Amino acid sequence: MSLPPPIPLEVAQEGLLSQVEPLGGESVAVDQAIGRFIAAQPLACRTQPAADLSAMDGYVVRADDPGGPWTIVGESAAGHPFAGELQQRQAIRISTGAMMPTGKCAVLLQENATRTGDQLSLNGEGDPTPRHIRRKGFDFSEGDPILQPGTRVGPAQLALLLASGQAKVDVHTQPRLAILDSGDELSADPTSCAPHQIPASNGAMLAAMAAPYAHSIQRLGPVPDTMAAMLEALGRAKDADVIVTSGGASVGDHDLVRPALEQWGATIDFWRVAIKPGKPLMVARKGPQWIIGLPGNPVSSYVTAFLFLLPLLRKLAGAGFDQVLPFAVQVRLSGNLPATGSRQEFVRGFHQDGEVRPLDQQDSSALLSLSRANALIDRKPSSPAIEAGRSVWIYPLENGGIA
């Protein structure tokens, strides 16, 4: 078989993601929207705050009566406002978050006041000021757009939606994922492996990586290395939006993913990417379905899922442009790195306090070093060796590589 030359990472990612459109939308209860991407821009249904509020504990006096002394005539607590308007030489006790009385007022911090019974005076540490007032609508006003389409709903966005008076929100549908790991050497039971077998771990790993972005995950495998078994498993995945395979994507006698996909009716979009680990990556389509063929070595499978599967799922799930691909940050290298070859290399590293330390073991089957890594060091093709102290670009692995 004449093999196609591997294509650069950026070309492969753009070739995949430029064809992907988000799935449709649905309206869900706000508290069910965590992890989902906004489909239609929500507008605030109320003003926040709905009235002027005190930002501090203290006392309220009239703004034109800043010198005192004053007589305390009431209190405004959160949820229990003072009724009426202050007169000259009058003050009220106020709590943080409580409504200000009507009229032009100022807040005297409690630590700047001396109180004797109902009499209040300055203690010389500070004067009343309107600076401690949260003005009506300073956060947002009714009708304001509060979240952009493509924003992922996290805890802060959830609080904002509720505070703005939303009961429901329009979000994109999440894709249905099918995971097919293949290989005669795989044992479904990790506690019982013959010497010629290994536990089937890639399927569980990929499911855990994809879970934040998938509506459902169908596990198909381990699948034996026969054409009949591969075709049967692909047929069971007919309702998935995305099928991801692990193993069998290379060119060995028992690598059946490509011929099985072609016999099943899929079209190969591209195959072989100039990255290390992960060169045998494959992207195919069958109708509306996307198929990602990952290498079988666990580190290769992880890295290619990080760079291709997760961005595909996020794009289908409606992620905004800045949340589809993983983000890179520049940090200081705390170890030496050798020169690279013709492929872009992703080196497992541990990132802490602005530095990244390359891990010793970089074999594509070594799960121990992968479990200790929290970053991938990005090394461009044909890069010279670099020593500790230089700056490098890394992809943090937390949260699938997105903020």
Order of alpha helices (4+ residues) and beta strands (2+ residues): alpha-beta-beta-beta-beta-beta-beta-beta-beta-beta-alpha-beta-beta-beta-beta-alpha-beta-alpha-beta-alpha-beta-beta-beta-beta-alpha-alpha-beta-beta-beta-alpha-beta-beta
